[in-house]
Amino acid sequence: MCGRFSLTADARAVMEEFSVTGLGWLPPRYNIAPTQPVLVIRAGRHGREAVLMRWGLIPRWAKDPSRLPLLFNARAETLAEKPAFRGALRHRRVVLPASGFYEWRRSADGKRRDPYYIRPRGGGLLALAGLAEDYADDKGNEIDTVTIVTTPANATLAPIHDRMPAILSRDAVAGWIGGDLGGAALPVGLLAPAPADLLEAIPVGPRVNRAAADDAGLQERVERAEPAAGSEAPADATPPAGPSGDPQLDLF
């Protein structure tokens, strides 16, 4: 799963990596949580464009979004089956730029959840696969919403959590964003666990549990016993509640 992530790169780096223009000042964000606005790259009429969307997808058919779970993640294995994601998978695939993301591992005694900051070993940006939906309520208010697609964890993440965001290679980004596929095959083959050597996991302190905390100190390494290589994370290693109070669980 992916319940928190960061985007600390400046606007120029994002524009160069994702071939978009028009980004002004981009403030560093160290602890992005569900329900907050996030930067999204999508296909536009004249090429790629960068826009802000609410993290937490609301299906177009929803009558009362308050009665739905917070759809901030979508499992890659079942995207084509779920009513909440089928339309977005075919017509509204997007990418979320990220400098890294956080995952939590439940301690052996079950009394705490230890956070880790997951980042590219060589630095740079990650391209997280996402699905977008534009939602309008019965009063005509419109909002663009997005969810992050997840896959099974790779060898680096498996000792910490059993899920991870779907990370696209630079070549795969074009195939994922694309346009309306019509009758063409869906590009779900691009959604595979990232290579094990792409990422490194940094143990960090518990301040990241608070969605209101947002500074570089959240990503500083702390010392603690690490899980053995080849071990698997407990199935219930979920992060704390987000700013809306919803548990950040694997949904849909």
N, C-alpha and C positions, 0 to 999 in steps of 0.2 A: 504494500500500500504506500501511499504518500500523503501524509497528513500535515507536513510543514516543509517548506523549501525556502531557498534564498536566491536573490538576484542582486549581486553587488557590482557587476560589471557596469561600466559607463555606457552612455548612449552610442558612442562611436563603435565600441566593440560589438554591441548587439547589432547595429546596422551592418557592419562588415560581415559578421558571422551568418546573418540570416537574409542578407541582400534586401534590406528595406531602407527607406529614407524617411525623413521628416520627424525623427525623434529629437526632442529637445533635451533638456536636463532630465536625467534619470536618477532619482535619489537611490542610494544603496538601501536594500531591504534585507535584513538578516534573519527574519523569522516570519515568513508569510504564512498566514493561516486561512482555513476555509471561511467563506463569506466575505473576505477582503477582495478589493480589486487587484487583478493580476494582469501583467503584460502578455498579450497573445499575438502570435503571427498567423495570419490567414491569407488565403487567396482573395485578391480583389480584382476589380475590372481591369486595372492597369498594372497588374503584377502583385507582389506581396505587399501587405500593409500591416502595421502594428497598431493594435487597439487595446483598450482596457475592457476586461470583463469581470463579472462577479464569479469567484471560485465557488462552485456549487451549482451543478446543472439543474435547471428546471425544465422538464419536458413541456412541449407546446400544449399537450393535451391536459395538463394539470389544471384542475378546477380550483383547488385550494393548496398552494405550495406548502403552507404551514403543516399540512397533514402528511407530507412526504418526508422520508429520511433525507439527510443532507448528502446529495450525490456528488461528492468531491472526488471519488475514484470510480473507475469502471473496469471490470476485469476483461482483459483482452480475449480470453477464451470464450466469452459468452456475449460479446458485443452485438453480434448479428441476431441474437435470440431475444434480447431484452427490449420491450417496448420503449423504455426510456432512452435507448441509445441507437436503435436501428436507423432512424432517419438521419441522425447526426453522423453516423458512420458512413452513410452513402453520400451525404451532401455537404457536411460541415466539419471536416477534419482540420485540426489546427495544431500548432506547436507552441509550447510555453518555454521561453528561454529560462535557464536556471544556472546558477553558479554551483549549486549543490542542494542536497535535501537531507532531512533528518529521519531517522528510524529509532525505535525504542525496543530494547530487549528486557524482558522480565528477568529479574534476578533468580538465582537457584532457589532461594527460600520463598520466592513469590511475594516479598514484602515491598519491592520497589521496581520501577521501570527505569532503566538506564538509557539515556539518549546518546546517539552517535550522529556526527555530521558526516555525510557521505559526499565526497567531492572527486572530480577527475584527478588522477594521479599527476598528470602533466599540466594541470591548470586549464583555464579556458572555460567555455560554456557547454552546457548540456542542452539538448533539444528533447523536451519531454512531449510525447505524443498526447494529444488531447482531442476532445469532441466538444463542439459548441452548439448552443441552442439559443435562439432569440425568443423570449417569452413576453406575452402581453396579457395583462389581467383584464377583468371585465370593465375597468374604468379607462382602459386605453393606455395605461402606463406600460412602457416597454423596457426590458432589461436584457442585455447580452450575458449569457452564463456559460460556464465551461467546466469540464471535468477532466481529470488526468487519468489516462489509461495505465493499468498496471499489468505486470506479468509475474510469473513465479520468480523467486529470487535466484540470482546467480551464486556462484561459489563464494564470492566475497560477502554477500549479504545474508546467505543462508544461516550463519550462526547468530544473526541478530533478528531477522524477521523473515517470514516465508514469502513475502511479496515485495515488489519494488516497482518504481515507475518504468514505463516503457521508454527507453532512451533510443532515439533515432541517430544513426550516423549522418554525416553531412550529405552523403549521396542519397540516403533514404528519405531525407526531409522533403525533397521535391516530389517523390512518389507518394508520400503520405498526404501532404497538403493538397496537391493536385487541384482538381475542380470537381464538378458534378460528374460522377462516373456513368450515369445512365445505366445501361445494361452491362457495363464492363465488370470484371471481377473486382471484388473489394481487396484493398491492399493489406489485409490482415497478416500476410506473410512477413511484413516488416516488423511485426510486434513480437520480438523474441527477447529473452533475458540478455542484458548487455554482457560483453566479454568480461571475464573475471578480472583481467588486468587493467580494465578501464578506470576502476574506481578504488578509492581507499576510504576506510572507515576510521574516523577520529572520535575517540570518546570525549564527550563534552559534559559540562555541568548541568544541573537541573533547572537553571534559570530559564532555559529554552521552553520549559513546560508552560510558562506564562506567555500567552499570545501578545501581551502588551510589551514584553521585553523585545528590544530591537536594536542591538548594537554589536559591534565586532567581537566583543568579549564572549558572546555566546558560542563562538566557534573555536575558542582556545582549548587546547588539549588538557585533559585532566588525567590523573593517574588512578587506575583501578584494574582489578584482575579482568583479563579478557577471556572470552569464550574460546575454547580450543578449536583449531582449524578442523573442518569436517563435521563439526557438531551442527545441530539444527536448533533454531529458535523455538521457544514454546509457542503454541498456536495462538495464545491469547496475549501476545506481546504488543499491546496497542498503546498508542500515545494518549496523553491526557485530553480532556475536553477542549474544544476550540472556543473562540470568543462567543459563539452563540449558545454554548452549553451542550451542544450535541457531542456524544462520544465519537471519536474519530475511528470508526470501525470500517471493515471491508464491506461495502455496500453493493448490492446488485451484481 
